[in-house]
Amino acid sequence: MGSIGDDDNGRLLVEIMDKYKVKTEYYVNKQEPTGSCVVLLKDNKRCLLPLLGAATGFPTEHIKAHWNIVEEAKLLYSTAYFVSTNYEALQLVINHAFETKKVLWVSIPMYLSLIHISEPTRPLYISYAVFCLKKKKKKKKQNKKKKQQKK
């Protein structure tokens, strides 16, 4: 599911997906062109610059109208761009994944800062930050207790 423009790139995307038998339910945005991506390659490194285009106009009503696809899916995937282009639609999918215990994979671009995706104006209750906490060593406390018990 996604949004494409009413243009040659959108039609090409549909053609390719059909060729490989990928089921799609695209919303056709008549106001914006199909999104594209500039890719810069140097040696074994790459840099991507997405131009979201029609993706910025993906309506929540479209996902609701095709909700059966979400329900039938075994694995759910979304780009993080939905956080800023249609948070409501993404939240529906997040809630569904949580309630049904389905895997939801959200790809987050490395350049998307934590400050950007956790703005206080967004009603986002899921944190994209992962913190690794190290357990404190208990040896010092245990040694003190042992010394006190011996006295």
N, CA, C and O atoms as a GROMACS GRO file, in nm:
protein
  604
    1MET      N    1   0.085  -0.116   0.000
    1MET     CA    2   0.000   0.000   0.000
    1MET      C    3   0.089   0.123   0.000
    1MET      O    4   0.195   0.123   0.063
    2GLY      N    5   0.049   0.221  -0.068
    2GLY     CA    6   0.126   0.344  -0.075
    2GLY      C    7   0.055   0.442  -0.165
    2GLY      O    8  -0.062   0.424  -0.200
    3SER      N    9   0.125   0.546  -0.202
    3SER     CA   10   0.066   0.650  -0.285
    3SER      C   11   0.157   0.678  -0.403
    3SER      O   12   0.278   0.695  -0.388
    4ILE      N   13   0.098   0.682  -0.521
    4ILE     CA   14   0.172   0.713  -0.643
    4ILE      C   15   0.104   0.830  -0.713
    4ILE      O   16  -0.014   0.859  -0.690
    5GLY      N   17   0.179   0.896  -0.798
    5GLY     CA   18   0.122   1.004  -0.878
    5GLY      C   19   0.053   0.947  -1.001
    5GLY      O   20   0.073   0.831  -1.036
    6ASP      N   21  -0.027   1.029  -1.065
    6ASP     CA   22  -0.093   0.991  -1.190
    6ASP      C   23   0.002   1.026  -1.304
    6ASP      O   24  -0.023   1.117  -1.383
    7ASP      N   25   0.112   0.950  -1.311
    7ASP     CA   26   0.218   0.981  -1.407
    7ASP      C   27   0.286   0.853  -1.457
    7ASP      O   28   0.252   0.743  -1.414
    8ASP      N   29   0.381   0.869  -1.547
    8ASP     CA   30   0.451   0.754  -1.605
    8ASP      C   31   0.523   0.670  -1.500
    8ASP      O   32   0.522   0.547  -1.508
    9ASN      N   33   0.586   0.734  -1.402
    9ASN     CA   34   0.657   0.659  -1.298
    9ASN      C   35   0.562   0.576  -1.214
    9ASN      O   36   0.594   0.463  -1.177
   10GLY      N   37   0.446   0.631  -1.184
   10GLY     CA   38   0.346   0.556  -1.108
   10GLY      C   39   0.297   0.435  -1.187
   10GLY      O   40   0.283   0.326  -1.133
   11ARG      N   41   0.271   0.456  -1.316
   11ARG     CA   42   0.225   0.345  -1.401
   11ARG      C   43   0.335   0.239  -1.416
   11ARG      O   44   0.307   0.120  -1.418
   12LEU      N   45   0.461   0.283  -1.425
   12LEU     CA   46   0.573   0.190  -1.434
   12LEU      C   47   0.585   0.106  -1.307
   12LEU      O   48   0.609  -0.014  -1.314
   13LEU      N   49   0.568   0.169  -1.192
   13LEU     CA   50   0.573   0.097  -1.065
   13LEU      C   51   0.464  -0.010  -1.058
   13LEU      O   52   0.490  -0.123  -1.016
   14VAL      N   53   0.343   0.025  -1.099
   14VAL     CA   54   0.233  -0.072  -1.102
   14VAL      C   55   0.266  -0.187  -1.196
   14VAL      O   56   0.244  -0.303  -1.162
   15GLU      N   57   0.319  -0.156  -1.314
   15GLU     CA   58   0.356  -0.257  -1.413
   15GLU      C   59   0.460  -0.354  -1.357
   15GLU      O   60   0.448  -0.476  -1.373
   16ILE      N   61   0.562  -0.301  -1.292
   16ILE     CA   62   0.668  -0.387  -1.236
   16ILE      C   63   0.612  -0.475  -1.124
   16ILE      O   64   0.644  -0.594  -1.117
   17MET      N   65   0.532  -0.418  -1.037
   17MET     CA   66   0.473  -0.496  -0.928
   17MET      C   67   0.383  -0.607  -0.982
   17MET      O   68   0.385  -0.719  -0.931
   18ASP      N   69   0.305  -0.575  -1.084
   18ASP     CA   70   0.219  -0.676  -1.146
   18ASP      C   71   0.302  -0.788  -1.209
   18ASP      O   72   0.269  -0.906  -1.197
   19LYS      N   73   0.410  -0.750  -1.276
   19LYS     CA   74   0.498  -0.847  -1.341
   19LYS      C   75   0.550  -0.950  -1.240
   19LYS      O   76   0.557  -1.069  -1.271
   20TYR      N   77   0.584  -0.905  -1.120
   20TYR     CA   78   0.638  -0.994  -1.017
   20TYR      C   79   0.532  -1.042  -0.919
   20TYR      O   80   0.563  -1.097  -0.813
   21LYS      N   81   0.407  -1.020  -0.956
   21LYS     CA   82   0.291  -1.068  -0.879
   21LYS      C   83   0.290  -1.017  -0.734
   21LYS      O   84   0.254  -1.090  -0.641
   22VAL      N   85   0.330  -0.891  -0.717
   22VAL     CA   86   0.323  -0.826  -0.587
   22VAL      C   87   0.189  -0.756  -0.578
   22VAL      O   88   0.157  -0.670  -0.661
   23LYS      N   89   0.110  -0.792  -0.477
   23LYS     CA   90  -0.022  -0.733  -0.461
   23LYS      C   91  -0.006  -0.589  -0.410
   23LYS      O   92   0.060  -0.565  -0.309
   24THR      N   93  -0.067  -0.496  -0.480
   24THR     CA   94  -0.060  -0.356  -0.439
   24THR      C   95  -0.199  -0.294  -0.435
   24THR      O   96  -0.291  -0.338  -0.503
   25GLU      N   97  -0.212  -0.194  -0.354
   25GLU     CA   98  -0.333  -0.111  -0.348
   25GLU      C   99  -0.287   0.033  -0.334
   25GLU      O  100  -0.294   0.091  -0.226
   26TYR      N  101  -0.241   0.089  -0.444
   26TYR     CA  102  -0.189   0.225  -0.440
   26TYR      C  103  -0.302   0.328  -0.445
   26TYR      O  104  -0.402   0.310  -0.514
   27TYR      N  105  -0.283   0.433  -0.368
   27TYR     CA  106  -0.369   0.550  -0.379
   27TYR      C  107  -0.306   0.636  -0.488
   27TYR      O  108  -0.186   0.663  -0.484
   28VAL      N  109  -0.385   0.681  -0.584
   28VAL     CA  110  -0.333   0.766  -0.690
   28VAL      C  111  -0.357   0.912  -0.653
   28VAL      O  112  -0.471   0.959  -0.649
   29ASN      N  113  -0.248   0.981  -0.628
   29ASN     CA  114  -0.251   1.121  -0.589
   29ASN      C  115  -0.240   1.205  -0.717
   29ASN      O  116  -0.136   1.205  -0.784
   30LYS      N  117  -0.344   1.275  -0.750
   30LYS     CA  118  -0.347   1.352  -0.875
   30LYS      C  119  -0.278   1.489  -0.861
   30LYS      O  120  -0.261   1.560  -0.960
   31GLN      N  121  -0.240   1.524  -0.739
   31GLN     CA  122  -0.178   1.655  -0.715
   31GLN      C  123  -0.024   1.651  -0.718
   31GLN      O  124   0.039   1.752  -0.750
   32GLU      N  125   0.034   1.536  -0.686
   32GLU     CA  126   0.179   1.526  -0.672
   32GLU      C  127   0.234   1.415  -0.762
   32GLU      O  128   0.162   1.318  -0.791
   33PRO      N  129   0.360   1.426  -0.806
   33PRO     CA  130   0.420   1.319  -0.885
   33PRO      C  131   0.460   1.201  -0.797
   33PRO      O  132   0.473   1.215  -0.675
   34THR      N  133   0.479   1.086  -0.858
   34THR     CA  134   0.527   0.969  -0.786
   34THR      C  135   0.663   1.002  -0.725
   34THR      O  136   0.748   1.065  -0.789
   35GLY      N  137   0.682   0.959  -0.602
   35GLY     CA  138   0.808   0.984  -0.534
   35GLY      C  139   0.925   0.918  -0.605
   35GLY      O  140   0.908   0.822  -0.680
   36SER      N  141   1.042   0.970  -0.581
   36SER     CA  142   1.163   0.914  -0.640
   36SER      C  143   1.277   0.930  -0.541
   36SER      O  144   1.259   0.986  -0.433
   37CYS      N  145   1.392   0.880  -0.578
   37CYS     CA  146   1.505   0.884  -0.486
   37CYS      C  147   1.634   0.905  -0.564
   37CYS      O  148   1.662   0.833  -0.660
   38VAL      N  149   1.710   1.003  -0.522
   38VAL     CA  150   1.842   1.026  -0.580
   38VAL      C  151   1.939   0.936  -0.503
   38VAL      O  152   1.940   0.935  -0.380
   39VAL      N  153   2.019   0.860  -0.576
   39VAL     CA  154   2.115   0.769  -0.513
   39VAL      C  155   2.255   0.808  -0.559
   39VAL      O  156   2.284   0.810  -0.678
   40LEU      N  157   2.341   0.839  -0.462
   40LEU     CA  158   2.480   0.871  -0.493
   40LEU      C  159   2.566   0.755  -0.445
   40LEU      O  160   2.555   0.711  -0.330
   41LEU      N  161   2.652   0.704  -0.534
   41LEU     CA  162   2.738   0.591  -0.501
   41LEU      C  163   2.884   0.632  -0.513
   41LEU      O  164   2.924   0.699  -0.608
   42LYS      N  165   2.964   0.590  -0.416
   42LYS     CA  166   3.108   0.610  -0.422
   42LYS      C  167   3.172   0.491  -0.352
   42LYS      O  168   3.150   0.468  -0.233
   43ASP      N  169   3.251   0.417  -0.427
   43ASP     CA  170   3.313   0.294  -0.374
   43ASP      C  171   3.202   0.204  -0.320
   43ASP      O  172   3.111   0.166  -0.393
   44ASN      N  173   3.210   0.169  -0.192
   44ASN     CA  174   3.106   0.082  -0.135
   44ASN      C  175   3.010   0.160  -0.045
   44ASN      O  176   2.943   0.101   0.040
   45LYS      N  177   3.003   0.290  -0.064
   45LYS     CA  178   2.914   0.375   0.016
   45LYS      C  179   2.804   0.432  -0.071
   45LYS      O  180   2.821   0.450  -0.192
   46ARG      N  181   2.691   0.460  -0.007
   46ARG     CA  182   2.580   0.520  -0.081
   46ARG      C  183   2.514   0.627   0.004
   46ARG      O  184   2.522   0.626   0.126
   47CYS      N  185   2.449   0.717  -0.064
   47CYS     CA  186   2.373   0.823   0.001
   47CYS      C  187   2.240   0.833  -0.073
   47CYS      O  188   2.237   0.840  -0.196
   48LEU      N  189   2.131   0.834   0.001
   48LEU     CA  190   1.998   0.840  -0.059
   48LEU      C  191   1.930   0.972  -0.024
   48LEU      O  192   1.935   1.016   0.091
   49LEU      N  193   1.868   1.032  -0.121
   49LEU     CA  194   1.791   1.153  -0.098
   49LEU      C  195   1.651   1.130  -0.155
   49LEU      O  196   1.630   1.143  -0.275
   50PRO      N  197   1.556   1.097  -0.068
   50PRO     CA  198   1.420   1.071  -0.117
   50PRO      C  199   1.344   1.199  -0.148
   50PRO      O  200   1.354   1.298  -0.077
   51LEU      N  201   1.268   1.194  -0.255
   51LEU     CA  202   1.176   1.301  -0.292
   51LEU      C  203   1.038   1.238  -0.280
   51LEU      O  204   0.995   1.165  -0.370
   52LEU      N  205   0.969   1.264  -0.173
   52LEU     CA  206   0.848   1.189  -0.137
   52LEU      C  207   0.732   1.208  -0.234
   52LEU      O  208   0.656   1.114  -0.256
   53GLY      N  209   0.717   1.324  -0.292
   53GLY     CA  210   0.612   1.345  -0.391
   53GLY      C  211   0.475   1.301  -0.343
   53GLY      O  212   0.426   1.350  -0.241
   54ALA      N  213   0.412   1.210  -0.416
   54ALA     CA  214   0.275   1.165  -0.389
   54ALA      C  215   0.260   1.100  -0.252
   54ALA      O  216   0.150   1.097  -0.197
   55ALA      N  217   0.369   1.049  -0.197
   55ALA     CA  218   0.362   0.983  -0.066
   55ALA      C  219   0.316   1.079   0.043
   55ALA      O  220   0.261   1.036   0.145
   56THR      N  221   0.339   1.208   0.022
   56THR     CA  222   0.297   1.305   0.124
   56THR      C  223   0.146   1.322   0.130
   56THR      O  224   0.094   1.383   0.223
   57GLY      N  225   0.075   1.270   0.031
   57GLY     CA  226  -0.070   1.284   0.028
   57GLY      C  227  -0.145   1.154   0.050
   57GLY      O  228  -0.259   1.140   0.006
   58PHE      N  229  -0.082   1.057   0.118
   58PHE     CA  230  -0.148   0.929   0.143
   58PHE      C  231  -0.256   0.948   0.248
   58PHE      O  232  -0.227   0.984   0.362
   59PRO      N  233  -0.383   0.923   0.211
   59PRO     CA  234  -0.493   0.946   0.306
   59PRO      C  235  -0.520   0.825   0.396
   59PRO      O  236  -0.509   0.710   0.354
   60THR      N  237  -0.553   0.853   0.519
   60THR     CA  238  -0.587   0.748   0.616
   60THR      C  239  -0.706   0.666   0.565
   60THR      O  240  -0.714   0.546   0.589
   61GLU      N  241  -0.798   0.731   0.496
   61GLU     CA  242  -0.917   0.661   0.445
   61GLU      C  243  -0.879   0.546   0.351
   61GLU      O  244  -0.949   0.446   0.344
   62HIS      N  245  -0.766   0.561   0.280
   62HIS     CA  246  -0.724   0.457   0.187
   62HIS      C  247  -0.684   0.329   0.262
   62HIS      O  248  -0.721   0.219   0.221
   63ILE      N  249  -0.610   0.345   0.368
   63ILE     CA  250  -0.569   0.226   0.445
   63ILE      C  251  -0.691   0.162   0.513
   63ILE      O  252  -0.701   0.040   0.523
   64LYS      N  253  -0.783   0.246   0.559
   64LYS     CA  254  -0.905   0.193   0.622
   64LYS      C  255  -0.990   0.117   0.519
   64LYS      O  256  -1.049   0.014   0.552
   65ALA      N  257  -0.995   0.166   0.396
   65ALA     CA  258  -1.074   0.100   0.291
   65ALA      C  259  -1.015  -0.034   0.251
   65ALA      O  260  -1.086  -0.122   0.201
   66HIS      N  261  -0.885  -0.051   0.272
   66HIS     CA  262  -0.818  -0.176   0.234
   66HIS      C  263  -0.758  -0.245   0.357
   66HIS      O  264  -0.653  -0.309   0.349
   67TRP      N  265  -0.825  -0.230   0.470
   67TRP     CA  266  -0.775  -0.283   0.597
   67TRP      C  267  -0.756  -0.434   0.594
   67TRP      O  268  -0.673  -0.488   0.668
   68ASN      N  269  -0.831  -0.503   0.511
   68ASN     CA  270  -0.818  -0.649   0.502
   68ASN      C  271  -0.675  -0.690   0.465
   68ASN      O  272  -0.629  -0.796   0.506
   69ILE      N  273  -0.605  -0.607   0.389
   69ILE     CA  274  -0.466  -0.638   0.352
   69ILE      C  275  -0.378  -0.637   0.476
   69ILE      O  276  -0.292  -0.723   0.493
   70VAL      N  277  -0.400  -0.539   0.563
   70VAL     CA  278  -0.323  -0.531   0.688
   70VAL      C  279  -0.355  -0.652   0.775
   70VAL      O  280  -0.265  -0.713   0.833
   71GLU      N  281  -0.483  -0.686   0.784
   71GLU     CA  282  -0.523  -0.800   0.867
   71GLU      C  283  -0.467  -0.932   0.816
   71GLU      O  284  -0.430  -1.019   0.896
   72GLU      N  285  -0.459  -0.949   0.684
   72GLU     CA  286  -0.410  -1.074   0.626
   72GLU      C  287  -0.258  -1.084   0.625
   72GLU      O  288  -0.203  -1.194   0.611
   73ALA      N  289  -0.190  -0.973   0.639
   73ALA     CA  290  -0.044  -0.973   0.632
   73ALA      C  291   0.018  -1.049   0.749
   73ALA      O  292  -0.030  -1.041   0.862
   74LYS      N  293   0.124  -1.122   0.720
   74LYS     CA  294   0.197  -1.192   0.825
   74LYS      C  295   0.308  -1.104   0.882
   74LYS      O  296   0.346  -1.118   0.998
   75LEU      N  297   0.360  -1.014   0.800
   75LEU     CA  298   0.466  -0.923   0.837
   75LEU      C  299   0.427  -0.784   0.788
   75LEU      O  300   0.381  -0.768   0.675
   76LEU      N  301   0.446  -0.684   0.872
   76LEU     CA  302   0.411  -0.546   0.835
   76LEU      C  303   0.538  -0.463   0.823
   76LEU      O  304   0.630  -0.478   0.903
   77TYR      N  305   0.543  -0.377   0.723
   77TYR     CA  306   0.659  -0.292   0.699
   77TYR      C  307   0.614  -0.151   0.667
   77TYR      O  308   0.514  -0.130   0.598
   78SER      N  309   0.688  -0.056   0.717
   78SER     CA  310   0.662   0.084   0.683
   78SER      C  311   0.792   0.161   0.685
   78SER      O  312   0.886   0.127   0.757
   79THR      N  313   0.797   0.264   0.604
   79THR     CA  314   0.909   0.356   0.614
   79THR      C  315   0.877   0.454   0.726
   79THR      O  316   0.760   0.472   0.761
   80ALA      N  317   0.977   0.514   0.780
   80ALA     CA  318   0.956   0.612   0.887
   80ALA      C  319   0.896   0.742   0.836
   80ALA      O  320   0.854   0.827   0.915
   81TYR      N  321   0.890   0.758   0.705
   81TYR     CA  322   0.835   0.882   0.650
   81TYR      C  323   0.689   0.901   0.687
   81TYR      O  324   0.639   1.013   0.687
   82PHE      N  325   0.620   0.792   0.720
   82PHE     CA  326   0.480   0.806   0.761
   82PHE      C  327   0.468   0.880   0.893
   82PHE      O  328   0.361   0.932   0.925
   83VAL      N  329   0.576   0.887   0.971
   83VAL     CA  330   0.572   0.962   1.096
   83VAL      C  331   0.540   1.108   1.066
   83VAL      O  332   0.466   1.173   1.140
   84SER      N  333   0.596   1.159   0.957
   84SER     CA  334   0.572   1.300   0.924
   84SER      C  335   0.468   1.321   0.814
   84SER      O  336   0.414   1.431   0.802
   85THR      N  337   0.440   1.219   0.732
   85THR     CA  338   0.345   1.239   0.622
   85THR      C  339   0.203   1.194   0.656
   85THR      O  340   0.107   1.255   0.611
   86ASN      N  341   0.189   1.088   0.734
   86ASN     CA  342   0.056   1.045   0.780
   86ASN      C  343   0.072   0.959   0.904
   86ASN      O  344   0.066   0.836   0.899
   87TYR      N  345   0.091   1.028   1.014
   87TYR     CA  346   0.111   0.958   1.141
   87TYR      C  347  -0.011   0.874   1.178
   87TYR      O  348   0.004   0.766   1.234
   88GLU      N  349  -0.130   0.923   1.148
   88GLU     CA  350  -0.253   0.852   1.184
   88GLU      C  351  -0.258   0.713   1.120
   88GLU      O  352  -0.293   0.615   1.187
   89ALA      N  353  -0.223   0.704   0.993
   89ALA     CA  354  -0.223   0.574   0.923
   89ALA      C  355  -0.118   0.482   0.984
   89ALA      O  356  -0.144   0.363   1.005
   90LEU      N  357  -0.001   0.536   1.012
   90LEU     CA  358   0.104   0.454   1.074
   90LEU      C  359   0.061   0.406   1.211
   90LEU      O  360   0.086   0.291   1.248
   91GLN      N  361  -0.004   0.492   1.288
   91GLN     CA  362  -0.049   0.454   1.422
   91GLN      C  363  -0.150   0.339   1.417
   91GLN      O  364  -0.149   0.252   1.503
   92LEU      N  365  -0.237   0.340   1.317
   92LEU     CA  366  -0.331   0.229   1.301
   92LEU      C  367  -0.257   0.096   1.282
   92LEU      O  368  -0.293  -0.005   1.342
   93VAL      N  369  -0.154   0.099   1.199
   93VAL     CA  370  -0.076  -0.023   1.173
   93VAL      C  371   0.003  -0.064   1.297
   93VAL      O  372   0.012  -0.182   1.329
   94ILE      N  373   0.061   0.034   1.367
   94ILE     CA  374   0.135   0.004   1.491
   94ILE      C  375   0.042  -0.062   1.593
   94ILE      O  376   0.078  -0.162   1.654
   95ASN      N  377  -0.076  -0.005   1.611
   95ASN     CA  378  -0.172  -0.062   1.706
   95ASN      C  379  -0.212  -0.204   1.666
   95ASN      O  380  -0.221  -0.292   1.751
   96HIS      N  381  -0.236  -0.225   1.537
   96HIS     CA  382  -0.272  -0.358   1.489
   96HIS      C  383  -0.160  -0.458   1.517
   96HIS      O  384  -0.185  -0.569   1.564
   97ALA      N  385  -0.036  -0.419   1.488
   97ALA     CA  386   0.078  -0.508   1.512
   97ALA      C  387   0.090  -0.540   1.661
   97ALA      O  388   0.116  -0.655   1.697
   98PHE      N  389   0.070  -0.441   1.746
   98PHE     CA  390   0.080  -0.461   1.889
   98PHE      C  391  -0.029  -0.556   1.939
   98PHE      O  392  -0.002  -0.648   2.016
   99GLU      N  393  -0.152  -0.533   1.894
   99GLU     CA  394  -0.265  -0.614   1.940
   99GLU      C  395  -0.258  -0.758   1.890
   99GLU      O  396  -0.300  -0.850   1.961
  100THR      N  397  -0.206  -0.779   1.770
  100THR     CA  398  -0.202  -0.913   1.710
  100THR      C  399  -0.066  -0.980   1.724
  100THR      O  400  -0.048  -1.095   1.683
  101LYS      N  401   0.029  -0.907   1.782
  101LYS     CA  402   0.166  -0.958   1.800
  101LYS      C  403   0.235  -0.992   1.669
  101LYS      O  404   0.315  -1.084   1.661
  102LYS      N  405   0.201  -0.914   1.565
  102LYS     CA  406   0.268  -0.930   1.436
  102LYS      C  407   0.397  -0.850   1.436
  102LYS      O  408   0.411  -0.752   1.509
  103VAL      N  409   0.491  -0.894   1.356
  103VAL     CA  410   0.616  -0.821   1.341
  103VAL      C  411   0.590  -0.697   1.257
  103VAL      O  412   0.529  -0.704   1.150
  104LEU      N  413   0.636  -0.584   1.306
  104LEU     CA  414   0.628  -0.458   1.231
  104LEU      C  415   0.769  -0.406   1.218
  104LEU      O  416   0.837  -0.381   1.318
  105TRP      N  417   0.814  -0.390   1.095
  105TRP     CA  418   0.947  -0.340   1.067
  105TRP      C  419   0.932  -0.198   1.015
  105TRP      O  420   0.865  -0.176   0.915
  106VAL      N  421   0.993  -0.103   1.082
  106VAL     CA  422   0.991   0.036   1.039
  106VAL      C  423   1.135   0.076   1.009
  106VAL      O  424   1.220   0.077   1.099
  107SER      N  425   1.163   0.108   0.885
  107SER     CA  426   1.299   0.149   0.851
  107SER      C  427   1.314   0.297   0.882
  107SER      O  428   1.233   0.380   0.839
  108ILE      N  429   1.418   0.329   0.954
  108ILE     CA  430   1.441   0.467   0.995
  108ILE      C  431   1.572   0.513   0.933
  108ILE      O  432   1.678   0.457   0.962
  109PRO      N  433   1.566   0.616   0.847
  109PRO     CA  434   1.689   0.666   0.786
  109PRO      C  435   1.786   0.715   0.894
  109PRO      O  436   1.745   0.774   0.993
  110MET      N  437   1.914   0.689   0.872
  110MET     CA  438   2.014   0.726   0.971
  110MET      C  439   2.020   0.876   0.995
  110MET      O  440   2.053   0.919   1.105
  111TYR      N  441   1.988   0.956   0.894
  111TYR     CA  442   1.998   1.101   0.909
  111TYR      C  443   1.877   1.160   0.981
  111TYR      O  444   1.878   1.278   1.015
  112LEU      N  445   1.775   1.079   1.005
  112LEU     CA  446   1.656   1.127   1.074
  112LEU      C  447   1.688   1.132   1.223
  112LEU      O  448   1.698   1.028   1.288
  113SER      N  449   1.704   1.250   1.277
  113SER     CA  450   1.750   1.263   1.415
  113SER      C  451   1.639   1.227   1.513
  113SER      O  452   1.520   1.233   1.481
  114LEU      N  453   1.680   1.188   1.633
  114LEU     CA  454   1.584   1.157   1.738
  114LEU      C  455   1.503   1.280   1.775
  114LEU      O  456   1.386   1.269   1.811
  115ILE      N  457   1.564   1.396   1.766
  115ILE     CA  458   1.491   1.519   1.796
  115ILE      C  459   1.377   1.537   1.697
  115ILE      O  460   1.267   1.575   1.735
  116HIS      N  461   1.404   1.510   1.569
  116HIS     CA  462   1.301   1.526   1.465
  116HIS      C  463   1.183   1.432   1.488
  116HIS      O  464   1.068   1.474   1.477
  117ILE      N  465   1.210   1.306   1.520
  117ILE     CA  466   1.100   1.210   1.529
  117ILE      C  467   1.035   1.206   1.666
  117ILE      O  468   0.938   1.133   1.686
  118SER      N  469   1.088   1.282   1.761
  118SER     CA  470   1.024   1.282   1.892
  118SER      C  471   0.980   1.423   1.932
  118SER      O  472   0.980   1.458   2.050
  119GLU      N  473   0.944   1.501   1.832
  119GLU     CA  474   0.896   1.636   1.861
  119GLU      C  475   0.777   1.629   1.956
  119GLU      O  476   0.691   1.541   1.941
  120PRO      N  477   0.770   1.718   2.053
  120PRO     CA  478   0.659   1.714   2.148
  120PRO      C  479   0.523   1.740   2.085
  120PRO      O  480   0.420   1.712   2.146
  121THR      N  481   0.521   1.793   1.962
  121THR     CA  482   0.393   1.819   1.896
  121THR      C  483   0.332   1.692   1.840
  121THR      O  484   0.214   1.691   1.802
  122ARG      N  485   0.408   1.585   1.833
  122ARG     CA  486   0.358   1.459   1.779
  122ARG      C  487   0.306   1.371   1.893
  122ARG      O  488   0.371   1.359   1.996
  123PRO      N  489   0.188   1.311   1.876
  123PRO     CA  490   0.134   1.223   1.981
  123PRO      C  491   0.196   1.084   1.974
  123PRO      O  492   0.124   0.984   1.972
  124LEU      N  493   0.326   1.077   1.970
  124LEU     CA  494   0.396   0.950   1.949
  124LEU      C  495   0.433   0.889   2.083
  124LEU      O  496   0.510   0.948   2.159
  125TYR      N  497   0.381   0.772   2.114
  125TYR     CA  498   0.414   0.710   2.240
  125TYR      C  499   0.515   0.596   2.225
  125TYR      O  500   0.549   0.529   2.323
  126ILE      N  501   0.561   0.575   2.105
  126ILE     CA  502   0.662   0.472   2.082
  126ILE      C  503   0.796   0.540   2.061
  126ILE      O  504   0.808   0.630   1.978
  127SER      N  505   0.894   0.498   2.136
  127SER     CA  506   1.026   0.558   2.124
  127SER      C  507   1.107   0.484   2.021
  127SER      O  508   1.109   0.361   2.019
  128TYR      N  509   1.175   0.559   1.934
  128TYR     CA  510   1.260   0.497   1.835
  128TYR      C  511   1.403   0.484   1.886
  128TYR      O  512   1.489   0.427   1.818
  129ALA      N  513   1.428   0.536   2.004
  129ALA     CA  514   1.562   0.525   2.061
  129ALA      C  515   1.573   0.392   2.135
  129ALA      O  516   1.479   0.350   2.203
  130VAL      N  517   1.685   0.329   2.122
  130VAL     CA  518   1.710   0.203   2.193
  130VAL      C  519   1.826   0.228   2.288
  130VAL      O  520   1.933   0.272   2.247
  131PHE      N  521   1.805   0.200   2.413
  131PHE     CA  522   1.909   0.220   2.512
  131PHE      C  523   1.956   0.086   2.563
  131PHE      O  524   1.875  -0.001   2.594
  132CYS      N  525   2.085   0.070   2.573
  132CYS     CA  526   2.143  -0.052   2.629
  132CYS      C  527   2.191  -0.018   2.769
  132CYS      O  528   2.279   0.066   2.786
  133LEU      N  529   2.135  -0.082   2.867
  133LEU     CA  530   2.173  -0.055   3.005
  133LEU      C  531   2.263  -0.167   3.055
  133LEU      O  532   2.237  -0.285   3.032
  134LYS      N  533   2.368  -0.129   3.123
  134LYS     CA  534   2.462  -0.225   3.176
  134LYS      C  535   2.429  -0.247   3.323
  134LYS      O  536   2.409  -0.152   3.398
  135LYS      N  537   2.424  -0.373   3.362
  135LYS     CA  538   2.396  -0.406   3.500
  135LYS      C  539   2.514  -0.364   3.587
  135LYS      O  540   2.630  -0.380   3.549
  136LYS      N  541   2.483  -0.310   3.704
  136LYS     CA  542   2.588  -0.273   3.797
  136LYS      C  543   2.645  -0.398   3.862
  136LYS      O  544   2.574  -0.496   3.886
  137LYS      N  545   2.772  -0.393   3.888
  137LYS     CA  546   2.835  -0.505   3.956
  137LYS      C  547   2.797  -0.500   4.103
  137LYS      O  548   2.796  -0.393   4.165
  138LYS      N  549   2.765  -0.615   4.158
  138LYS     CA  550   2.723  -0.622   4.298
  138LYS      C  551   2.835  -0.664   4.392
  138LYS      O  552   2.813  -0.674   4.512
  139LYS      N  553   2.952  -0.688   4.340
  139LYS     CA  554   3.062  -0.738   4.421
  139LYS      C  555   3.095  -0.646   4.538
  139LYS      O  556   3.113  -0.694   4.650
  140LYS      N  557   3.104  -0.517   4.518
  140LYS     CA  558   3.141  -0.423   4.624
  140LYS      C  559   3.040  -0.427   4.738
  140LYS      O  560   3.079  -0.431   4.854
  141LYS      N  561   2.913  -0.426   4.705
  141LYS     CA  562   2.810  -0.429   4.808
  141LYS      C  563   2.812  -0.562   4.883
  141LYS      O  564   2.797  -0.566   5.005
  142GLN      N  565   2.831  -0.670   4.808
  142GLN     CA  566   2.834  -0.802   4.871
  142GLN      C  567   2.955  -0.815   4.963
  142GLN      O  568   2.944  -0.872   5.071
  143ASN      N  569   3.070  -0.761   4.922
  143ASN     CA  570   3.190  -0.766   5.005
  143ASN      C  571   3.171  -0.687   5.134
  143ASN      O  572   3.214  -0.731   5.241
  144LYS      N  573   3.106  -0.570   5.125
  144LYS     CA  574   3.080  -0.489   5.245
  144LYS      C  575   2.989  -0.564   5.341
  144LYS      O  576   3.012  -0.562   5.462
  145LYS      N  577   2.885  -0.629   5.288
  145LYS     CA  578   2.791  -0.704   5.372
  145LYS      C  579   2.862  -0.818   5.442
  145LYS      O  580   2.837  -0.844   5.560
  146LYS      N  581   2.951  -0.887   5.372
  146LYS     CA  582   3.025  -1.001   5.429
  146LYS      C  583   3.116  -0.953   5.542
  146LYS      O  584   3.126  -1.018   5.646
  147LYS      N  585   3.184  -0.839   5.521
  147LYS     CA  586   3.273  -0.784   5.623
  147LYS      C  587   3.195  -0.746   5.748
  147LYS      O  588   3.240  -0.769   5.860
  148GLN      N  589   3.076  -0.685   5.727
  148GLN     CA  590   2.993  -0.645   5.841
  148GLN      C  591   2.943  -0.766   5.916
  148GLN      O  592   2.934  -0.762   6.039
  149GLN      N  593   2.909  -0.872   5.849
  149GLN     CA  594   2.859  -0.994   5.913
  149GLN      C  595   2.967  -1.062   5.995
  149GLN      O  596   2.938  -1.121   6.099
  150LYS      N  597   3.092  -1.054   5.950
  150LYS     CA  598   3.203  -1.115   6.022
  150LYS      C  599   3.230  -1.042   6.153
  150LYS      O  600   3.275  -1.106   6.249
  151LYS      N  601   3.206  -0.912   6.161
  151LYS     CA  602   3.232  -0.833   6.282
  151LYS      C  603   3.134  -0.863   6.388
  151LYS      O  604   3.142  -0.806   6.497
   0.00000   0.00000   0.00000
